[in-house]
Amino acid sequence: MELLQALQDRRSIRKYKDTPVGREAVEHLLEAARLAPSWKNQQCWRFLVVTDAAKREKILAGFGDDNPGKKGIAAAPVTIVVCADPAESGIENGIHYYVADTAMALEHLCLAATEMGLGTCWMGLFNEDLIRKGLGIPPTFRIVGITPLGYPDQDPKPRPRKQLNEIAYFEKWGEN
Ligand SMILES: Cc1cc2nc3c(=O)[nH]c(=O)nc-3n(C[C@H](O)[C@H](O)[C@H](O)COP(=O)(O)O)c2cc1C
């Protein structure tokens, strides 16, 4: 699959089949994440892959029932908790780059998953402390994102995006 096709096909998937995802497939996705760029190439990210049902419950405890993606985590065979050590990244102009580093790695993973016919959903609305403690993640690590991973049981339409002329300017701010 061409990269552009994966960019066009990727959706946030919130319904999953219970078909298992093998370790080899997961490692392929982690390899895609590993290749992401990062602050001074310090690669502050860590990935915790969870398939154990009891551990999944610890993750679910950190999500509100009003989070539309929660059911996806409950159904998907795999959950990936994407963490970062801020000390392995930098701050410039007040921007904490561990978030950018980790987001890029997670998006690499999501796009590679699309290519393999797998679904993901970048999730950021959760109780970080509860999940960190529940999974035994060291306190020095931040949880930047969590995604379910599995075979989609839905085919959502593309969500709308702003038009290019609303978000991109040429030569002068505000001009297309
Ligand atoms: C940083 C971030 C946090 C998100 N958090 C959640 C979340 O907690 N729950 C959820 O269901 N979706 C979450 N999403 C998914 C977005 O709602 C989704 O990407 C957006 O609506 C566009 O839809 P699409 O991904 O299918 O193109 C998050 C996405 C991002 C990038």
The ligand as an SDF file (V2000), in Angstrom:
LIG
                    3D

 31 33  0  0  0  0  0  0  0  0999 V2000
   -4.2790   13.4200   20.7630 C   0  0  0  0  0  0  0  0  0  0  0  0
   -5.5360   12.6600   20.4340 C   0  0  0  0  0  0  0  0  0  0  0  0
   -6.3520   12.2160   21.4620 C   0  0  0  0  0  0  0  0  0  0  0  0
   -7.5180   11.4990   21.1720 C   0  0  0  0  0  0  0  0  0  0  0  0
   -8.2750   10.9980   22.2060 N   0  0  0  0  0  0  0  0  0  0  0  0
   -9.3590   10.2320   21.9260 C   0  0  0  0  0  0  0  0  0  0  0  0
  -10.0830    9.6150   22.9810 C   0  0  0  0  0  0  0  0  0  0  0  0
   -9.7440    9.7340   24.1600 O   0  0  0  0  0  0  0  0  0  0  0  0
  -11.1600    8.8580   22.6450 N   0  0  0  0  0  0  0  0  0  0  0  0
  -11.5470    8.6620   21.3510 C   0  0  0  0  0  0  0  0  0  0  0  0
  -12.5210    7.9360   21.1330 O   0  0  0  0  0  0  0  0  0  0  0  0
  -10.8560    9.2230   20.3230 N   0  0  0  0  0  0  0  0  0  0  0  0
   -9.7770   10.0010   20.5850 C   0  0  0  0  0  0  0  0  0  0  0  0
   -9.0450   10.5410   19.5530 N   0  0  0  0  0  0  0  0  0  0  0  0
   -9.4490   10.3020   18.1340 C   0  0  0  0  0  0  0  0  0  0  0  0
  -10.0180   11.5560   17.4750 C   0  0  0  0  0  0  0  0  0  0  0  0
  -11.3180   11.7930   17.9730 O   0  0  0  0  0  0  0  0  0  0  0  0
  -10.0100   11.3410   15.9510 C   0  0  0  0  0  0  0  0  0  0  0  0
   -8.6820   11.2320   15.5140 O   0  0  0  0  0  0  0  0  0  0  0  0
  -10.6860   12.4720   15.1920 C   0  0  0  0  0  0  0  0  0  0  0  0
  -12.0610   12.5570   15.5220 O   0  0  0  0  0  0  0  0  0  0  0  0
  -10.5690   12.2920   13.6640 C   0  0  0  0  0  0  0  0  0  0  0  0
  -11.0980   11.0440   13.2680 O   0  0  0  0  0  0  0  0  0  0  0  0
  -10.1900    9.9900   12.4860 P   0  0  0  0  0  0  0  0  0  0  0  0
   -9.0330    9.6250   13.3850 O   0  0  0  0  0  0  0  0  0  0  0  0
  -11.0720    8.7970   12.2280 O   0  0  0  0  0  0  0  0  0  0  0  0
   -9.7260   10.6390   11.2230 O   0  0  0  0  0  0  0  0  0  0  0  0
   -7.8830   11.2570   19.8230 C   0  0  0  0  0  0  0  0  0  0  0  0
   -7.0320   11.6910   18.7970 C   0  0  0  0  0  0  0  0  0  0  0  0
   -5.8730   12.3700   19.0920 C   0  0  0  0  0  0  0  0  0  0  0  0
   -4.9500   12.7720   17.9600 C   0  0  0  0  0  0  0  0  0  0  0  0
  1  2  1  0
  2  3  1  0
  2 30  2  0
  3  4  2  0
  4  5  1  0
  4 28  1  0
  5  6  2  0
  6  7  1  0
  6 13  1  0
  7  8  2  0
  7  9  1  0
  9 10  1  0
 10 11  2  0
 10 12  1  0
 12 13  2  0
 13 14  1  0
 14 15  1  0
 14 28  1  0
 15 16  1  0
 16 17  1  0
 16 18  1  0
 18 19  1  0
 18 20  1  0
 20 21  1  0
 20 22  1  0
 22 23  1  0
 23 24  1  0
 24 25  2  0
 24 26  1  0
 24 27  1  0
 28 29  2  0
 29 30  1  0
 30 31  1  0
M  END
$$$$
